[in-house]
C-alpha cells in the first residue's frame, strides 16, 4: 500500500520536497498545505519585481517554460494535492494526523500522514515599536507586500522612504526604490550594512549606495514610527533625529516559524529553529523538516544555526524527500555561509567567516589578506574587485572570503566557497588552473592573486596592514612615514591626503635621502592596489628598514574620505 | 655578493620570473633577454585587438595603470635590464654563460649567470604545404601578425578568409574577423572544433558559429594554399574542394621552443617540451624553465604534457623565481586542463577530462550527466547553460566538466575546476553552498543541478542516454518509443521530428493506453531540458516499464538539425 506524505508549507523547501517525493514514489499520495495564497513563490525576486526588472508578478511563480505553479499545476503535472490559504493548526503525533483550517472559509479538517514534512519557513521580524501598525510601515516578505510596494512606487505617491535594516533584503529594497526615484535612507543599528562583510568592506558598499543618491545611517536604531491620520510620516531614531518619510520598510531579519513543531513536542534548537539531524529528520522519526524553520550546521564553525536562504531550503527539501521515501539514506551536512547581494552596479559577497566572525568565535591566530585588482585585462574593460581572505594561521586553512566591486564578484565568491567546502589550504590555492581568457579574467585570476598575497604573508615575505588599522593609527595620533609610490599624474588625480610622501616607485632607488634616517621608523607603503607598494616594500626591507608594512589593497581599499 | 639571474624570454613566464626575483632579491642583477621586439605582450588579447574591442596595440603591453612595459619601464621601475630583439644562441653550462646576438645590429655578446631561467615559449605550427609562403597566409602569434590582420581588416581589402584550425585561437580569430564583416570558413581536420569539448558539445558551438554567418567544415584537412601574383587566393581541402579567400590564418597549435635547451644538453620530455621537476628546475640544477616551452603534469591523468596557456606560464614563473632565489622551496604541482573560449555571444569551457579523453586514457567505468538549464530565474533574464559532467563510477570522483551556452559559463567552469583540484566526489557536490541571489543564479545553481543528475544516476534513480546515442540508434534503424512530454504549444514552436510521440506530462497518467503494450519496449523520454522528462521516467518505471531512459539535457542538448 502506498504511503501518504503531508508537507506543511508551500514556498521553497515544501514544493521541492513534494516534487522529489513524487519522483521517488510515483504512486504515493502527496498533500501540500500552504498557509498563504501562493505556492512556490520566488520571494528572493520581490525586490526585482518592485524595482521594475519585470512587471508581471506571475513570473514569480512561473516554471522556466512559463507555467503557473498553482494548485491546478501541482495536481495536473505532479499529481500533488496542494491546498492554499490553509493553516495547519496542530500535529497529533500519536494519531499521525494534522489539523487544519481554511483561512478563507473557516472550514476545519484533519489529514492523516505516514511521513510529515514541516517547511513552515520564517516570519519577517517587526519590532514592537510605537507606530508599527501605521499604514506605510511594512516588511517585504509576501507577495502582498511586494505588490503594495510596487503600487506605491508606480502611483507616484512615494517621495521619501526609510529602510530599517541594512541586510540583504534592506539593501536590495533600497536599490529597487531608489531606481524608482524615491529618496531613500537606510538605517542600520549595527555600525555597518551587510553584516556578512567586515567593517571596512561594508564601508565601500555604503559609499557606493551614497554615490547613487541614497543615504545610509549606521550605528543608530529606530525608536518610533511617527504617523498622521493613520499613515506613517516619519521615523524617529535613537539619537533623536526624525526622518520624514511616507514609507518605512522594515527588514531586520526573520524568525523561524517553529511554533507548530514546538506545540507538537518536537525538539527546538537554541536559535529557535526546529532541531533536525543530517537526514533532515526531527526528534520524531516520521517527521522531517527543512528550510527557514530549522537549524542546520555551519560547516566552518560546527555550530547549529538557522540559515534562511532559498538555495539551502531547496537542497534540504531534496534530502528530506529521499529519506522520507526510502528511509534515511542521504545527508545534508550543512552550509558554509555564502551570501551575495547586488547593490546597483556593485556586487558584495561573502563565504565562510569574516575576520570579525572568526575573532568572535575565538579563532585567535588568524591571518588576512586584502587585494584589489581589475577583474580582466584593461583592454577588455576591466572592472575592480576587492578580495579579502581570512585563514587560520596554524593550519593555513581558508576560513572565509569576501569580495566587493563592480567586476565579476559572483565567480570569485563561488571559487572561495568551493575552497572552503573542500577545506583547502592557502598553499592549495596559489597555482589553481581556473578558466582564463581575456574576456573572463586577468592572466592570474583575482582569487589566485589574493592567495599569493596570503602566501607571501604566510612565508614572511610580506608584512601587511589594513587600511582600517592605518586609519586607527592616524586617529590615535601616531605618525608613521606614509609612502605613496605612484606616479605624480596618479597623485594629482586621486590621493589620500593623510600626510603621505610621494616617491614614485621608479625613483625610489635614487631617493633614499628622502626616506627616514632611522631604520626602525615605522613605514607604511602603498600604491593604487599595493602591487608597486609591495615592490617598494621589498626594496625598503633590503635597505635595512625593520618596520615596514604594505597597506593591503592600496588606495582602492581605503574606505574613508580621500583628499581627492 | 649578490647573484646574477638571466631570463631567456620576455613574454609571460619570463617577465613574471624577473619581477618575482626582484621582489625576492632586491639587490640582485637581473637580465631578461627577449628575441622579439616587445615585452610582456598579452598575446591572448590579439583576437580582441584584431576584432576592434580596442584599437591601440600599446594596450597589449600596458600595466593596469597604463605604463608601457618596455625596456625603460623594466629598468626604471623594476631595475631589470631587458634586452629586446636579442636572441640567445647558446647556453654554455660549464662556464655558466649564455651567448647572444642582437638581431638588428648583428652584435654578439656573452652574459654570465648564476641562475638561468628558460622561458622561450612556443611557435605556432605552420604546416609544410605548398603555398605556405604566399602573402596572406599567416598565423596569429606575434604583434606583427596581429597588426597585419587588423590592417587587412580595416583597409577593406579583406572579403573572404579561411581559418585553418578550430581550436581556441582559430575560433577567437573567426569571431574577430566575422565581426569585421569578413566571410569566414573555419576548416578543422578533426571531426569537431574545440577539442577540449566532447563531440556533441562542440556541435552546439559549430551551430552557433554558423548562426552568426560563418561556415565551419570539420573532418577535412587542408592540402594546399593557392596563389596568384604571390598572394593567396584560395585554400584546397583534402576532399578536393577549393575555398576562395584573400587571407588564410593558420591556427593548428604550437610547438615548444626547446631547441636552445636541447642543444645545451638539458633533458627534453616525450612531448618535446623541456623536462622540469615540480620546482620548475631542469636537469641542470642552476637552470629553471617555465611557460610554453616546458612539460608539466596533468593532475588528473598524471601525464607530463606541454600546457601552453598564459595563466600557467605566469604561475610557473612565479614558482621558478622563488626557487631560483631561495633554493627549492615552493612547488608547481601541475594543471588540470581548464580552458574557456568566447564564441560571439556564446561561451564554451572545459576543465579536467572530457568523456572522449577519459575513454582514450583507458578509464573504462565512467559516468556522465548532461544537464541544460537557465543560468538565473526567468524574471532576471535567464540564459541557457548546458553542462556535462564526467565522473569515475568506481570512486565517484569528478574527472571533468564542460559547459556551453549564452549564460554565465565562466563561473560554472571555475566551480568545476575547484571540484577537480580538490578531488571532490559527486556526493560532495550535491549540497554546495554557492552564492545565490536572483541576479546571479537559479535557487539551485546549474552546477549543483548537474551534480544532482549525476547523483540520481549513481544511485540508480535515473537511467539516461545522450542525444548522441539516441541519434546513433535512429541512424542504425532502431525504433525506440520516443516520448516528448512538453505542452502542445511548445511542440508547435520547436520539435525534433524524429518520430516522437507527444504526451504532455500532465496527461501522461491518463494516457497509459498511448504507451507501448510491451513493458520491455525501449522508451526514450525527454522535454525541453528533461526535467519533466525525468518525472515522466519515474512514472513509467513505476508502471513496470523496464527499458526507459531519459534523453539527458532534453531538446536543448540536441546538436543535430530539428524539424522545427
Interface residues (C-beta under 8 A of the other chain):
Chain A: X12 X19 X22 X23 X24 X26 X27 X42 X44 X45 X48 X49 X53 X54 X59 X60 X62 X64 X65 X66 X67 X76 X77 X78 X79 X168 X172 X299 X309 X310 X311 X312 X313 X314 X315 X318 X319 X330 X332 X333 X335 X336 X337 X338 X339 X340 X341 X342 X349 X351 X373 X374 X377 X378 X379 X380 X382 X408 X410 X411 X413 X414 X415 X417 X418 X419 X421 X422 X424 X428 X430 X431 X432 X433 X434 X435 X436 X437 X438 X439 X440 X441 X443 X444 X445 X448 X452 X461 X486 X487 X490 X505 X506 X509 X528 X529 X532 X534 X535 X538 X539 X541 X542 X543
Chain B: X12 X19 X22 X23 X24 X26 X27 X42 X44 X45 X48 X49 X53 X54 X59 X60 X62 X64 X65 X66 X67 X76 X77 X78 X79 X168 X172 X299 X309 X310 X311 X312 X313 X314 X315 X318 X319 X330 X332 X333 X335 X336 X337 X338 X339 X340 X341 X342 X349 X351 X373 X374 X377 X378 X379 X380 X382 X408 X410 X411 X413 X414 X415 X417 X418 X419 X421 X422 X424 X428 X430 X431 X432 X433 X434 X435 X436 X437 X438 X439 X440 X441 X443 X444 X445 X448 X452 X461 X486 X487 X490 X505 X506 X509 X528 X529 X532 X534 X535 X538 X539 X541 X542 X543
